[in-house]
């Protein structure tokens, strides 16, 4: 490797930068001149190289192997960008999601709570597709069990949807399709805890796959009519005469315009336009008797607007194009954007009639995209970190060990479970001293799988649920098995032998226990294979002869920002010590563990967090 690519720094300044005490981290291996910053002129073929291709693939996707980067570099800038941006939304050869078959028709519409479920059962004689027992103890128990079943089953199936998506990100030949889906998922954030229906979450994800690179206006209308978003923003209570402002407020504040570009009156009037918008199962419906068809005054316009017309008026506002251009820019290029560049990019998006693919083509071809301010300055989100690691290792899917959802969640990001309607933070919010350590632990668990691994999609973390299960196995009746844990087990066992089971309408704790049992019986388990790695073969196939060449190859393959010279020297010395030699041919038969330990050290470097 050309050692001139290394900057003589220490790790501490970079760590401080990652924690927000400096404006910019170290620069990557290659970038254009400083003068390219904020310049939207396209990069020329003579300025295009392998490092530029690697940077493009990192940002428009999740990085790739040396072979994938070389193939992209050989295309030249125009064709390389086109190969990523102009993907066919229906052209993916990846398998569709395989449902477990957990949904029953009686579950829809799902009540908002357990009390609402039992009240419905008492009023109608049935709920969730189950009739109330005509007699006997706990006549409502099967209904309560079914309520908790769906809560658990939908949550577990959502884990499977997230894994299916992770597999797509790792395996796809259309990486921008998945990267855009990740962007839109954070932009139009909904989560399973509020929606409580994996089918709606999957349907919205499929919408992002299908329309992510098309018209933002059309996507906004589709999302506004999407059952997942309608459920998440309480559309069911937005009715004529009592409009709910959640939906209208978030459309303007988070999805299109940004704070300060509309009035409270605009929110109230827009809410009226969206009254009656709801869903039936997985279908969008307009309940005409609940829709306010009267005149509204919105953003300086007056008319009998409906929701689509409100969205079109929003799209006509110059600030909308600037807001969305900046949001896309911060995700794909860099966090800092000047007001002048934001205005210029707003014009680009507006002139493209909000076509996302056209806008991204301008970004990815621009000199600004390859400037020192942009290259190697992006802190990878947890999902980006995991997926890019797997892709650079040459894997074809996300391993089951470590658990993808658990691993990314420990780092602050769980797919299909964003913390708020505003999605996740970006940039420096991803890094703290503790999270930097956890990122290194993730790499360790990929390279050295945990022998004590627990399949988290099947494991109930609740001690109370496990206590109920254990007591029932001991022969206790439901009343005693579901007593609080503070009551002695021996005492309860004795009482259960002496007393009859308590007569009651239902037992909530038992329903929660049975819900888990029923859910794990029906939800298909995730595949739990470990990453199939052969670093020895990787090294030999690359024709590497010395430990120094191995370290340089790993740095080139896995890092966009190389470590300082002293860090590189430490890595070479470490590998020499582990091998007992610098001669790779001499160590060929036993070098696998040493290679994995060295790669773990590389992936634990602060620079590995940057793209």
N, C-alpha and C positions, 0 to 999 in steps of 0.2 A: 504494500500500500504506500501511497505517496504521503510521507510523514508531514509534509507542509500543510496537509488538511487539518492538522491538529492545532488547536489554540493552547497556549501555555497558560492554564488557569488552574485553580483548585476547585474542589467540589463545593466548598462552602459558599462562594458567591452565587453559584447557580442555585443551590438550595434556598438561599435568601431570596433570590429572584422568584423562585417558584412559590415562596411563601408571601410574596408581595412587598418585599423590601427593596426591590429594584425594578426598573421599568421593563427591561428586556433580558431574557436569558441569552446564553451563548448562541452564536450563529451556527448554522448547519454546515455541511461539507462544502456546499456550493450555493451561490446565489448571484444574481446580477448586481450591477452597480447600485450604490445608494440612490442615485438619481432616478432609478426606476420606480421608487415609491410614489404611489398615487397616479402613476402613468398607466392609462388604459389602452395605450397603443399595443398591438399584438407583438409578441416575441417573434423574432425571425428564425428561419431554419438554421442559419449559421450560429445562432445563440442557443440552439437546442442541444441537449446532451443527455447522458444517462442519468445524471443527478436531477436534472429537470424532470425527466420522466418519472423518477422515483418520487419526487415531491408531488407531482400531479396524481400519481396513483395513491399516495398516502392520503391526500386531501379529498379527491373525488371517489375514493374507496377506502380501503383499510390496509394499504400497502400490499406487497407481494413478494414473491421469490425473485432471485436474480434473473431467472429465465423470463418471468413475466415482465419485469422492468426492461430487460433488453429488447423484448418484442415490441414494447410500447415506444421505446427510444428509436427503434428502426423506422417508425412510421412518420416521423417528423411532427412538428407541433400541431398543425391543422388537423391532420388525420388522426393523431393520437387523441386529441380532445374530442373530435367527432366520434371516435370509437367508444368513448365513455358516455358522452352526453346524449347521443342519438340512439339510445337503446330502444328496443321494442318492448313495451310494457307487457305484452302477451307472449314474448319470445323466450321467457325463462323455461329451461328444461327441468327445473327442480321440482320435486314432488309436492303435491298439495298436502295440506295438513290432514292428518289421519285422526278423525274424531274417535273418542272412546265410546260414544253412544250413551252419554249420561243424561241427555235432556229428555224429559217427558212432557207431553203437551199440557198436562195439568199444571205445570209449573209457571205458566205464563198467563196473566201478568203475575209476577212474583211480589208478594206483599212486602211492605217496607220494614217490617219487624216481626218478631215472634208474637208479641201481643196482638198485632194487627191480624196475624194469621189465625190465632185461636178465636179472636172475635168474629172473623169471617166464618170460621167453621161453626161457631155457635149460632150465628144468624142464618146461615144457608144450609146447615147440615152437612157441609163438606168444604174442603179447601185443598188446593194443590192437587186436585184430581182424586182425593181420597175422602170417602164418606166417614162421618162420625160413627163410631161403634154404637149400636142400639142399647148396649148394656155392658155390665162388667166393669172392672177396674180400669181406670185411665182411658176413657173412651176417645180422648183427643190425642193419645200418645202417638199413633201412627202418623198423624198430621204434623205433630211437632218434630218427630224423627225426620220426616220428609223435608221440613223447613231447614233443619240443620244439615241434612244431606246435601241440599243444593248449595248452601253456603260453602261447604267443604269441597264438594265435587267441582264447582265452578272455579274455585281458587286453585285446586290441583290441576285442572285442565288448562287454566291460564298459564301455569308453570310450563306445561307441555307446549302451548302456543309460543311462549317466549323461547323455549329450546328449539322449536322448529324454525323460528326466525333466526336464532343464532346460527343454526346449521346453514341456512340460506346465506347469511353474511359471509361465512367461511368458504362456502363452496361455489358461490355465484361467479358467473363469467360476465355479469352486468353489475359491477360493484356500486356504481352510482345509484342504481335503483334502490339498493338497500340503504345506502348512505342517506339518500333523500327521504326514505321512509323513516329513518331514525330522526332526521331533522323535523319532519312533519309530526312525528309522534311527540317530540318535545314541544313543538309549537302549538299543536292542538291537543294538549295533554288531557287525557282521561285515565282513570285508574280502576282496577278491578274492585277495590274496596267500596267504591261508590256505585259503579255500574252493576256489579254482581251478576254478570252474565258473560262468560268467556266468548260466546258466539258473537256478541256485539263488538267486543274488542278485536276479535279476529276479522270481522267484516270491515272494521275501520282500517286495520292494517292492510287488508287487501285493497282498500280504496287508495291508500298511499302508494302501494305498489303499482296500481293501475294508472293513477293520475298525477303522480309525484312530479313528473317533469313536464307536465302540460300547462294549461292555463290556470294561474292562481285564482282568477275569478271563478272559474268553473269548480275548482277544488273547494273554494270557500263555500259556495252554494251547496256542494255535495256534503261537506262536513256539517254545515248548518242543518241539513236534513238527515243526518246520520243518527241512527238510534243510540249509539254509544254516547255521542255528544249531547243529544236531547235528554238522555237519562242523567248524564253527569251534571248538566246545568238546569235540572229541574223543570224541563219544558212542560211536564204534566200539570203543573200548577200555574202556568202562564195562560190565563183565560180572560176573555172579554169581561171588563168590569173590575178585574183584579189582576192586572198584569204583573208578572214577576220580572224584575229587572236583571237577574243574573245573566241570562242568555245574551241580551242586548249589550250589557256592559262589557262582558268579556270579549264579544265580537269586536268591539271598537278598541278597548283598552289593550288587549293582548294579541288579537289575531290580525288586525288590519291597520290601525291608526296610531296607537300609543297614547299614553296619558296626556291630557292637556289640549287635545285637538277636537274636542266636542264638549257639549254642555250637558248638565244634568237633564235639561229639557229634552235634548236629543236622545238621551238614554230612555226616558219615559215614553217618548213617541215611538222609538224603534221597538220597545217592548210591546207596545200595542200592535205593531205590524206583525210580530211573531206569535201573537196569541193564536191558539188553536193548533199550532205545530206540535205534533206528537208522533208516537210510533205505535204500531201494533205488531208485537213480536220483533221481527227484523225488518219491517217495512215502515217507511215514512208515510204518515197520514196527516191530512189537514181536517180537523174537526170544525166544519163551517159554523156550527152553532156557537162555538167558543171563540171564533175569530172576530176581531174588531175591524170591520170594513170601513169605518168612518175616516174622515180626513185627518191627516197628520202633518205636522210641521217639523221637518227634519233637515238639518244642515242647510237651512235657507231655502228649502223647497217645500211646497205644499201639495198634497194629493192623497188619494185613498191607497196608500202604499201597502203592499204586502212585504213579506220578508225578503224575497228575491230582489224586489225593487229597492229596498233599503240597502242591500249589499251592493247593487249597481251604483247607487248614489255614493256609497263609501269608496268604491273603486274610482270614481271620478275625481276624488280629492287628491291633489298632488302629494299631500303628506302620506297617503297610503302607499304609493309606490316608493317613496323615500324610506318609510318605516320598514317595508318588507325587503327592499334592497339591502338595507343595513343589517337586517336580521340574517339574511342569507350570507352576506359578506362576513359577518362575525363568525358564523359557523364554518365556512369553507376557506376563509383567507386569514383574518386576524381580528383580534378584539378591538384594537384601536382603529377608528375611522374618523377622518376630519369632516367637518360640516360641508366643505366644498366637494369632497369626494362623494359624500352621501347624496348631495343634491344631483351630482353628475350621474351617479348610479341609479337614482330615482328616475331620471330622464331615460336611461337605457332600458329600465324595466317597463316604463310606461310606453316608450316607443315600440317595444316588442309586444305590446298589448298584453302584458303580464305573462308572457310565455317564459316559463322557468328555464327550459332547455336553452333558449336563445340567450337569456341573461347569464346563465352559468358558462356558456361558451365564451362570452365576452370576458368573464372573470378569469377563466382558466387559460385563456390565451394572452392575457394582459401582462405587461412587464411588471406591474405592481404585484401580481401573484408570485413572481419569481424574485422579488426584491429582498434585500436583507431584512427588512421589517416583517416580511411574511414567512420566509423559509425557516423552518425549524423553531418557530415561536408558538406553536399550538400545543397546549397541554392536552394530552389525550384523555377523553372521558373514560370511565371504567369499561364501558362496552367497547369503545374503540381500542383500548389497551388489550383486552382479552382477544378480540377478533383479529387484530393485527398480529398479535403473538402467534395465534394459530395459523394464520395465512403464511407468515414468514417461516414458520416451521414446516410448511408444506402439507398441512393436514387438510382433510376433505370435509371435516365436520367439527362440531364442538364436542370435546370429550365429556363423558359423564362424571369424570373425576379429574379435577375438582368440579363441584356442581356450578354450572355457569351462573345460574340465578343467585345462588348464595355468594359466590365469589365477587360478582359485580356489585351485589347488594352491600357487601361488607365495605366496598370502596365508594358507596354512595349512589349507585344507580341500578335499579332493577327494572327490566323491561316490563311494560304494561302496568307499572306501579309508580308513576311519577308522584312526587310528594304533594303537589298542588296543581291547580289549573294553569299556573305559570310554568310548569315543567321543572326542569333541573337548572341549576346554575351552570355557568361555564367558566373556562379559564382557570384562574388561580383558586377558585372555590373547590376545585377537585383535589387540591394538595394541602395537606397539613403534615407535620412530622409523623403522626400516627398513621395517616393514610399512605405516606411514602413507604413506611415499614410494611403495611398490608399489601402494597403493590409488589414488593419483593417476595412476600409470602405466597402471593398468587403464582409468581414464576416458579417458586420452589415446588409448589403443589402440582404444577404441570410437569416439571422435570423429574420430581421424586414424589409420586402419588402417596397420599396419606394412607397408611395401612389401617387406621382407625376410622376411615371414612364412613359417614352415615348418609344413606340416601334421603336427603331432606324432603323430597317430594312425597315420601311415604311416612315420615316420622312426625308424630304429633308432639310439639314441644311442651304442651300443657301438662303440668304435673297432676292437675285435677282429673283430666281425662284418663291418664295412665292409672291413677289411683282407683277410679271407677272400674276400669278394666280388670285390675288385679283383684279387687274385692269380689267382683262377679265370678271370677275364676275360682275364688275360695268358697263359693257356694252361697254368697249373700243374696238376699232379695234386693229388689231395686231400691226400696226405701232406705235400707241401711247402706247399700253400696254407694249411694249418692249423698251420704252425709258429708259435711265438711271434713277436711283431713285432720282437724284437731281432735276429733273423737277417736279414741283408741280402737284399733282394728279388732283386738280381742273382745272388747266390750260389745262392739257391733255384731261380731260373729255370734256371740252368745245371744244377743237380743234377736238376731235374725232367726235363730232356732226356736225362740220362745214366742215371738209375736208374729201375727199375720201381717202381710204386706199392707201398707197404708192405702186406704181408699182415697183416690184423688183423680182429678180430671186429666192431669198429665204431670210428668216430672221433667223439668227443663234440663237438669244435669244429665239425666239418662238420654234425653233426646240429643244432646250434644255428643255424647259418647256413641250412640247408635248412628248418628249422622256421619261421624268419621268412619265407622265400620262399613257402612253402606257405600261411602264414597271410595274407599280404597279397594273395595271389591269390584267397582265398575271402571274406575279411571285406569287406563293403561299405564304401566310403569315406564319410566324413561330408561333408555339404554345407558348402561353404566360402565362403558369401556374406558380405559385410560388412553392417553395420547400414545399412539404407536410411533415411537421415535427411534431413529438410528443415527445419532450424530457421528458415529465412527464412519458409517457409509457416506454421510454427507461430506465429511472431511476428505476421505479417500477419493470420492468421485470428483472433488474439486482439485485434486492433484496437489494438495498441500504437503509440504515436506518438513516444516519446522513449527515449533510452538508459536513463534512470532507470526508466521503466516496464518496459523489457525486463529489467533486472536484478531488479527486484522480482517480476516474473512468474516468472522462472527460480527465484528463491529460494522463492517460494510453491509452485511446482510440484515442485521437486526436494528441498527441505530441510524436515525437521520441526523442526530447531533452527536458527533464523536466525543469521547471523553478527553480530559486533559492528558498531556503527555505523561505525567506522573501516574495517572490512573491506568493508562495503557501499559506502562512499564510494570505496574503492580500485577496486572492481569497476566502478562507474559511470565513473570517470576512465579506467580501462583501455579500456572499450568506446568511450568518446568518442575516445580516441587512435587506436584501431584503425579506427574509422569515419571519422574526420576531421570528425565532426559529431555532434550529439545528435539530429538529425532523422532518424527512421527512414525516412520516405518518401523523403528525399534519398538514403539509403544502400541502398535496397531491392535494387538490381541487383547489389550487390557485398558484401553484409553477411554472407554465409554463414560464411566463415572466421572473421571477427571474433566472430560469435555462438558458434561452436564453441570458440574459444580462451577466451572468457568463461565458457562453461559448464564447460570443463575446469578453470578456476580455482575455480569454485564447487564442483565435485565433488572438488577437492583440499583443500578446507577441512576442518579437524578436525570441524566440526559436521556435515558430510555423512555422517560415519560413524555418526550417531546416529538412532534411530527412536523 
